[in-house]
Amino acid sequence: MLIFFHSQFPISKRSEGSRFAKMPKAAADAKLLIQSLTKAYAATPTNLKIIDLYVLFAVATALVQVVYMGIVGSFPFNSFLSGVLSCIGTAVLAVCLRIQVNKDNKEFKDLPPERAFADFVLCNLVLHLVIMNFLG
C-alpha cells in the first residue's frame, strides 16, 4: 500500500524543501496578523475593553467550573449546570451590551448607553432568578 502511494505521488527533495521554505512566511503572516489586531484593539474605547474583560472573566469562571467538575465530580449536577449556565448567560448578555454600546455600530446608534446598561441589568436579574429557581 505504501509503495503504491509513493508511486502515485512521488516526493522529491525539491518539493520537500519548498514546503519548509513556506514556514517562515506563514509565521511572518501570523506575526503581522497579531500586530495588526493589537494595533486595532489599542484604538478600542476603554468602556468596551472593560466589557471584554468582564466577558473573559465570565468564560474563564465557567471553564474553571467545568475543570473542577471533571476532577472532583458533579454530585449535585443541577448546581454545576446552574453555575456554568449563569457564567455563560452573563457572558452572552455582556456581549449584547458591548454590541449596543459600541459607537461604530450603526444599528444601535439611537439607543443611549444608559438604556443598554439598564437592559443588561434587567436581563441579568431575570437570568439569575431563573438560575436560582433551577437550584431548587
SVG drawing of the C-alpha trace seen along z (x, -y; Angstrom):
<svg xmlns="http://www.w3.org/2000/svg" viewBox="-38 -58 54 60">
<polyline fill="none" stroke="black" stroke-width="0.4" points="0.0,0.0 2.8,-2.4 4.7,-1.6 1.5,-2.3 1.2,-5.7 4.8,-6.6 4.4,-5.6 1.3,-7.7 2.7,-10.8 6.5,-10.8 8.1,-13.1 11.2,-14.8 13.7,-16.7 12.8,-19.9 9.1,-19.8 10.0,-18.9 12.4,-21.9 9.8,-24.3 7.3,-23.1 9.7,-24.2 10.6,-27.4 6.9,-28.5 7.0,-28.0 8.7,-31.3 6.3,-33.2 3.4,-31.7 5.0,-32.7 5.6,-36.2 2.0,-36.4 0.8,-35.2 3.0,-37.8 1.7,-40.5 -1.9,-39.5 -1.3,-39.6 0.4,-43.0 -2.5,-44.4 -5.1,-43.1 -3.1,-44.6 -2.9,-47.9 -6.6,-47.9 -7.6,-46.8 -5.5,-49.7 -7.9,-52.1 -10.9,-50.4 -12.6,-52.7 -11.9,-51.9 -15.6,-51.0 -15.5,-48.3 -12.2,-46.9 -13.8,-46.7 -16.7,-44.8 -14.3,-42.5 -12.5,-41.8 -15.8,-41.0 -16.7,-38.6 -13.3,-36.9 -13.7,-36.6 -17.2,-35.0 -15.9,-32.5 -12.8,-31.7 -15.0,-31.1 -17.2,-28.7 -14.1,-26.8 -12.8,-26.6 -16.1,-25.1 -16.0,-22.6 -12.5,-21.6 -13.4,-21.3 -16.4,-19.1 -14.1,-16.9 -11.6,-16.5 -13.9,-16.3 -17.2,-15.1 -20.6,-16.5 -22.7,-15.1 -25.3,-17.9 -25.4,-18.2 -28.1,-20.9 -25.7,-23.1 -23.0,-22.5 -25.4,-23.4 -26.6,-26.4 -23.1,-27.8 -22.0,-27.2 -25.2,-28.4 -25.0,-31.5 -21.5,-32.3 -22.2,-31.6 -25.5,-33.5 -23.8,-36.5 -21.1,-36.4 -23.7,-36.4 -25.6,-39.3 -22.3,-41.2 -21.5,-40.6 -25.0,-42.0 -24.2,-45.0 -20.9,-45.5 -22.7,-45.4 -25.2,-48.0 -22.7,-50.4 -20.2,-50.3 -20.3,-53.7 -19.2,-52.2 -22.4,-50.0 -24.9,-51.9 -27.8,-49.6 -28.0,-50.9 -27.0,-54.5 -30.2,-55.9 -30.0,-53.7 -28.4,-55.6 -25.8,-53.7 -27.8,-54.1 -30.7,-52.2 -28.4,-49.4 -27.0,-49.1 -30.5,-49.0 -31.4,-46.2 -28.3,-44.4 -29.1,-44.7 -32.7,-43.7 -31.8,-40.6 -29.2,-39.6 -31.7,-39.8 -34.2,-37.6 -31.3,-35.2 -30.2,-34.8 -33.8,-34.4 -34.2,-31.5 -30.9,-30.1 -31.9,-30.3 -35.2,-28.7 -33.3,-25.8 -31.1,-25.3 -34.2,-24.3"/>
</svg>
